Amino acid sequence: MGNPIIEIDLHGLRQDEAQKKIDQVLAKADAGTYQIRLIHGFHRGTSLKDMILYEYELHPKVKRIMPGDNMGTTILVLREL
């Protein structure tokens, strides 16, 4: 089984780079993974956060998307705890 919560730091990445990194982790996520915590920051705007919300809203592995513990994180929920 994999990690229950996977954390990905997306600071400094362009949208296409961040999407590629997220896609790779999603492809490897198994039944033991509950959440993917995306750290995108917020001081440089919301382009990464907007891309995450748009691209992964209907992804087959993502049950829902929720805000993280601060404005610079977003969580992809793959399975409910």
Stockholm file with secondary structure:
# STOCKHOLM 1.0

chainA/1-81         MGNPIIEIDLHGLRQDEAQKKIDQVLAKADAGTYQIRLIHGFHRGTSLKDMILYEYELHPKVKRIMPGDNMGTTILVLREL
#=GR chainA/1-81 SS CCCSEEEEECTTCCHHHHHHHHHHHHHHCCTTCCEEEEECCSTTCSHHHHHHHHHHTTCTTCSEEEECSSTTEEEEESSCC
#=GC SS_cons        CCCSEEEEECTTCCHHHHHHHHHHHHHHCCTTCCEEEEECCSTTCSHHHHHHHHHHTTCTTCSEEEECSSTTEEEEESSCC
//
